[in-house]
C-alpha cells in the first residue's frame, strides 16, 4: 500500500527532526498541536480522506488571520462528528461562553485547572474528539491549556471522559 499511496518518504538517520512517537502530540506547527494515533485498518479511501483534511488544515493555517470569534481564535477543524459547533454551544450556553472568554472566576472555580476541567467535561459530553477538544482549549480564554504540558492536557481530557462516562445512563 505504501507504493500505491503515492507518498514520498523522506529517509534520514536523524529521526529527532521528523519523528514523534504515535500517541504523543505533534508540535511541528506552532499553536496547532495534533494528537496522533494508529488505525488498525485503513485503505486508499482513508488516505484520500486524510489528504483532503490535510489540505483543509494547510489552507486554514495559511489563511488564519488570528482574529477572535466569540472568545476563541478562529477554528481550523473540519468537524466530522455529530455535535454542535463551538459557536452554537457558546450561543446557547452563557456559562460555557463565559468560561471560553476567560470569565471563570465568577462561577467560583478555585483555579484555572478546575475551570478548564469543567469546560473539557462539557466538550466531552457534547461529543467532541480529543483533537477537537485540544484545539478549542488552545484558544480558550481561561489560559492555562496552551502553556501547560502535554501530560496536563491528556490527564484533563482523560478525567473529563471518565467523569462523563460515570454519569451517563
MIDRENLO-182055 format. One line per field, with one value per residue (C-alpha): x, y, z; residue number from 1. Coordinates in steps of 0.25 Angstrom, whole numbers, always signed. Example, Ala and Ser with C-alpha at 12.3 -4.5 7.8 and 13.67 -1.06 7.14 Angstrom:
BEGIN
X: +49, +55 $
Y: -18, -4 $
Z: +31, +29 $
n: 1, 2 $
This chain:
BEGIN
X: +0, +12, +15, +1, -1, +8, +14, +29, +36, +48, +59, +69, +77, +73, +59, +58, +55, +44, +39, +29, +24, +10, +1, +8, +4, +11, +16, +22, +12, +13, -1, -7, -3, -9, -12, -6, -11, -11, -23, -23, -29, -29, -30, -28, -41, -35, -22, -31, -39, -26, -21, -33, -33, -18, -21, -32, -23, -12, -21, -27, -13, -8, -21, -22, -24, -23, -36, -44, -58, -67, -54, -48, -37, -42, -44, -36, -44, -53, -64, -68, -76, -90, -89, -91, -81, -74, -81, -95, -90, -86, -98, -108, -100, -95, -87, -79, -77, -72, -62, -57, -56, -48, -59, -57, -55, -70, -74, -66, -55, -43, -33, -31, -29, -43, -49, -43, -47, -61, -60, -54, -65, -75, -68, -67, -82, -85, -77, -64, -52, -39, -33, -45, -44, -30, -32, -43, -35, -23, -31, -39, -39, -36, -22, -15, -16, -6, +5, +3, +10, +4, +2, -7, -15, -16, -20, -30, -37, -36, -42, -53, -56, -57, -66, -75, -75, -79, -91, -97, -109 $
Y: +0, +9, +9, +11, +23, +32, +37, +41, +36, +44, +36, +41, +36, +48, +43, +54, +64, +57, +46, +47, +34, +31, +35, +48, +61, +66, +80, +83, +94, +105, +107, +95, +83, +70, +57, +45, +30, +17, +12, -3, -4, +6, +7, +16, +24, +27, +32, +41, +46, +49, +57, +65, +68, +72, +81, +88, +89, +95, +105, +109, +111, +119, +128, +129, +144, +141, +149, +145, +139, +138, +138, +126, +129, +124, +109, +100, +88, +82, +76, +62, +58, +60, +70, +85, +95, +103, +115, +108, +103, +117, +124, +115, +113, +126, +118, +111, +124, +131, +120, +121, +136, +135, +139, +127, +133, +138, +123, +120, +111, +112, +111, +111, +96, +94, +103, +96, +83, +88, +93, +80, +72, +80, +77, +62, +62, +69, +58, +65, +57, +59, +66, +76, +78, +81, +91, +98, +99, +104, +116, +117, +129, +122, +122, +110, +100, +106, +107, +94, +82, +70, +62, +72, +73, +58, +56, +66, +60, +46, +51, +58, +46, +37, +47, +48, +33, +31, +40, +34, +25 $
Z: +0, +3, -12, -16, -7, -16, -3, -4, +9, +14, +18, +29, +41, +49, +54, +64, +54, +48, +57, +69, +75, +72, +84, +86, +82, +69, +71, +58, +55, +66, +72, +65, +73, +67, +74, +67, +68, +60, +52, +51, +37, +26, +11, +0, +3, +17, +10, +1, +13, +21, +8, +8, +23, +22, +10, +19, +30, +22, +15, +29, +35, +23, +23, +38, +42, +57, +59, +70, +69, +81, +90, +83, +72, +58, +57, +47, +49, +39, +48, +44, +57, +60, +71, +72, +67, +77, +72, +74, +88, +92, +87, +95, +108, +115, +125, +114, +107, +119, +122, +108, +109, +122, +132, +140, +154, +154, +155, +168, +162, +171, +159, +144, +145, +151, +141, +129, +134, +135, +120, +115, +122, +114, +101, +104, +108, +95, +87, +83, +80, +87, +76, +75, +90, +89, +78, +86, +99, +92, +88, +101, +110, +123, +118, +125, +114, +104, +114, +121, +117, +108, +121, +127, +115, +113, +128, +128, +116, +122, +135, +127, +119, +132, +139, +127, +126, +140, +139, +126, +127 $
n: 1, 2, 3, 4, 5, 6, 7, 8, 9, 10, 11, 12, 13, 14, 15, 16, 17, 18, 19, 20, 21, 22, 23, 24, 25, 26, 27, 28, 29, 30, 31, 32, 33, 34, 35, 36, 37, 38, 39, 40, 41, 42, 43, 44, 45, 46, 47, 48, 49, 50, 51, 52, 53, 54, 55, 56, 57, 58, 59, 60, 61, 62, 63, 64, 65, 66, 67, 68, 69, 70, 71, 72, 73, 74, 75, 76, 77, 78, 79, 80, 81, 82, 83, 84, 85, 86, 87, 88, 89, 90, 91, 92, 93, 94, 95, 96, 97, 98, 99, 100, 101, 102, 103, 104, 105, 106, 107, 108, 109, 110, 111, 112, 113, 114, 115, 116, 117, 118, 119, 120, 121, 122, 123, 124, 125, 126, 127, 128, 129, 130, 131, 132, 133, 134, 135, 136, 137, 138, 139, 140, 141, 142, 143, 144, 145, 146, 147, 148, 149, 150, 151, 152, 153, 154, 155, 156, 157, 158, 159, 160, 161, 162, 163, 164, 165, 166, 167, 168, 169 $
